Amino acid sequence: MNYVMADIHGCFREYMQLMEKLALREEDTLFVLGDAMDRGEEPIRVIQDLMERQNVIYILGNHDAMMLGALKPLMEEITEESVASLDADVLLAFRVWIEKHGANTFEQFRKLPRPVQQDILFYLAEASLYETVEHGGSLYVLVHAGLSNFDAKRELSDYEAEELIWERPDYGKNYFPGSRIFLVTGHTPTPMIRRDGKPLIYAENGHIAIDCGCVFGGCLAAYCIETGEAYYVEREAEQEPLD
């Protein structure tokens, strides 16, 4: 079976509960549509657990990209002094990441041994930008955010990283009308999409949106491509305001 999960955002407790529900077998594959990092309580524990699993394919998210851009220049030595001596562009990238809820990730990351830090950054740097899964005559296109500057004639390999990890798609538009191609995304909490505002998977109009806003007080969700079954764990921790 192929399962899809997205936007764990440091919600380690809910993540582990959802993994228990999935009970992945050796022959199963879990696709994580980015943003394991930032916002929540234990982002480093989440990414380290994912890294240890052989049947996980990680797809880059915008928070992962911000983390990479902020920390790669610091890998010579992450100290208060090195942060203070950054040039303007690197300092801006670091500040933007911290302002976008990266502070907790940074504090946990800086306490790790250097080889572990390097392993995490390498794992994120090697993440896919997209994946596809075929089942039952249908094609599922898996990306973090959407297909910015969409053109039906463009190959997926023609899209730049920025076009796949930042811009929210138009969920009222079927990007592949008349076909059996489904766009599977995270990034946009489904209460912002669904008419009923519920933190449940949105599956309409050629879209399957699976970020159910766990870190904002919703649910952490997983979707099985073969069966269409949805799995949920409700958020247990104090809610973070949606912004």
C-alpha positions in Angstrom: 0.0 0.0 0.0 1.0 3.6 -0.6 0.2 6.2 2.1 0.5 9.9 2.1 1.0 12.3 5.1 1.9 16.0 5.2 2.8 18.9 7.4 3.6 17.1 10.7 5.2 20.3 11.9 6.8 18.9 15.0 3.7 17.2 16.3 5.6 14.1 17.4 3.0 12.6 19.7 0.3 12.7 17.1 2.7 11.5 14.4 3.6 8.4 16.5 -0.1 7.7 17.1 -0.8 7.9 13.4 2.1 5.7 12.6 0.7 3.1 15.0 -2.7 3.3 13.2 -1.0 2.8 9.8 1.1 -0.2 11.0 3.3 0.0 8.0 4.5 -3.3 6.6 7.9 -3.7 4.9 6.3 -3.6 1.5 4.3 -0.4 2.2 5.5 3.1 1.3 4.8 6.3 3.2 5.2 9.6 1.2 5.5 12.6 3.5 4.7 15.8 1.7 7.2 18.0 3.5 7.1 20.3 6.5 7.9 17.9 9.3 9.8 20.9 10.7 9.0 24.1 12.6 5.9 25.3 14.6 5.3 22.3 16.8 7.0 21.0 19.9 9.4 18.3 18.6 10.4 18.8 15.0 13.8 17.2 15.4 12.3 14.0 16.9 9.9 13.8 14.0 12.6 14.1 11.3 14.9 11.7 13.0 12.2 9.1 13.2 11.4 9.5 9.5 15.1 9.3 8.6 15.3 5.9 10.3 12.4 4.4 8.3 13.4 2.6 5.1 9.9 2.8 3.5 9.5 6.6 3.8 9.9 8.9 0.8 10.3 12.6 1.9 9.2 15.4 -0.3 10.5 18.9 0.3 8.3 21.5 1.9 8.7 25.3 2.2 9.7 25.1 5.9 12.3 22.5 5.0 13.7 24.7 2.3 13.8 27.7 4.7 15.7 25.6 7.3 18.2 24.5 4.7 18.8 28.0 3.4 19.2 29.3 7.0 21.5 26.6 8.4 23.7 25.5 5.6 25.8 28.7 5.9 26.2 28.1 9.6 27.5 24.6 9.4 31.1 25.6 9.9 30.2 26.3 13.5 26.7 27.2 14.9 27.4 29.7 17.7 26.1 33.0 18.7 29.2 34.5 17.2 28.7 32.9 13.8 25.1 34.0 13.7 26.2 37.6 14.5 28.8 37.6 11.7 26.6 36.5 8.8 26.4 38.6 5.7 23.2 40.4 4.8 21.6 37.8 2.5 22.3 34.9 4.9 21.2 36.9 7.9 17.9 37.7 6.1 17.3 34.0 5.3 18.0 33.1 8.9 15.7 35.8 10.2 12.9 35.0 7.9 13.1 31.3 8.9 13.0 32.2 12.6 10.0 34.5 12.1 8.2 31.7 10.2 8.2 29.6 13.3 11.7 28.1 13.0 13.0 29.1 16.4 12.1 25.9 18.2 13.6 23.8 15.4 16.8 25.8 15.6 17.2 25.5 19.4 16.7 21.7 19.2 19.0 21.4 16.1 21.9 23.4 17.6 22.1 21.0 20.6 22.7 18.0 18.4 26.2 16.6 17.7 27.6 17.9 14.4 27.4 14.6 12.5 23.7 14.4 13.4 23.1 18.0 12.2 24.8 17.2 8.9 22.8 14.0 8.5 19.5 16.0 8.9 20.5 18.7 6.5 21.7 16.1 3.9 18.3 14.2 4.3 16.4 17.4 3.6 18.7 18.4 0.8 18.1 15.1 -0.9 14.3 15.2 -0.6 12.2 14.8 -3.7 10.4 17.8 -5.2 7.6 15.6 -6.3 6.6 11.9 -6.7 4.0 10.1 -8.7 2.1 6.9 -7.9 0.0 4.9 -10.4 -2.9 2.8 -9.2 -6.0 1.4 -11.0 -5.5 3.5 -14.1 -5.1 6.7 -12.2 -2.0 8.8 -11.6 -1.4 10.6 -8.3 0.9 13.6 -8.4 2.4 14.3 -5.0 3.8 17.7 -4.1 4.1 19.8 -1.0 2.1 22.9 -2.1 0.9 22.8 -5.7 1.9 23.5 -9.3 2.6 27.2 -9.6 2.6 28.7 -13.1 0.7 25.6 -14.2 0.6 24.6 -17.8 -0.8 21.3 -18.9 2.0 21.0 -21.4 4.7 21.3 -18.8 6.5 18.1 -17.6 6.7 17.8 -13.8 10.5 17.9 -14.1 10.3 21.4 -15.7 8.9 22.9 -12.4 11.4 24.7 -10.2 11.4 24.0 -6.4 9.8 27.4 -5.7 6.9 26.5 -7.9 6.2 23.3 -6.0 6.7 24.3 -2.3 5.1 27.8 -1.9 2.0 28.7 -3.8 -1.4 27.3 -2.9 -3.3 25.8 -5.8 -6.8 26.8 -6.8 -8.8 24.1 -5.2 -11.8 25.2 -7.3 -9.9 24.3 -10.5 -9.4 20.8 -11.9 -5.8 21.0 -13.2 -6.2 17.8 -15.3 -9.9 17.8 -16.5 -11.0 14.8 -18.4 -8.2 12.7 -17.0 -7.6 10.4 -14.1 -4.8 12.5 -12.7 -5.1 13.7 -9.1 -3.1 16.4 -7.4 -2.2 15.4 -3.9 -1.0 18.3 -1.7 -0.2 19.5 1.8 0.7 23.1 2.8 -2.9 24.4 2.8 -4.9 23.4 6.0 -8.1 21.8 4.8 -10.3 23.9 7.1 -9.4 26.8 4.7 -10.6 24.7 1.7 -13.6 22.7 2.9 -17.0 24.4 2.9 -17.7 22.9 6.3 -14.4 24.1 7.8 -13.7 20.7 9.2 -10.1 19.5 9.7 -10.6 16.5 7.4 -9.1 15.5 4.0 -10.5 17.4 1.0 -11.0 15.2 -2.0 -12.9 17.0 -4.8 -12.3 18.4 -8.3 -9.2 16.4 -9.0 -7.6 17.4 -5.7 -6.7 15.4 -2.6 -5.5 17.9 0.1 -4.3 16.2 3.3 -2.9 18.9 5.6 -5.6 18.9 8.2 -3.9 21.5 10.3 -2.7 19.4 13.2 -0.4 22.0 14.6 -3.3 24.5 14.5 -5.5 22.3 16.6 -6.9 20.1 13.8 -5.9 16.6 12.9 -2.8 14.8 11.5 -4.0 12.8 8.6 -2.9 10.0 6.3 -4.4 8.9 3.0 -4.2 5.4 1.4 -4.0 5.7 -2.4 -5.1 2.1 -3.1 -8.2 2.2 -0.8 -9.0 5.9 -0.4 -9.2 5.4 3.3 -8.4 8.3 5.6 -6.7 8.0 9.0 -6.8 10.7 11.6 -5.3 11.6 14.9 -6.7 14.7 16.7 -4.4 17.3 18.1 -3.9 16.9 21.8 -1.6 19.8 22.6 -2.5 23.5 23.1 -3.6 24.9 19.8 -1.5 27.4 17.9 -3.5 30.3 16.2 -3.9 29.8 12.4 -2.0 32.4 10.4 
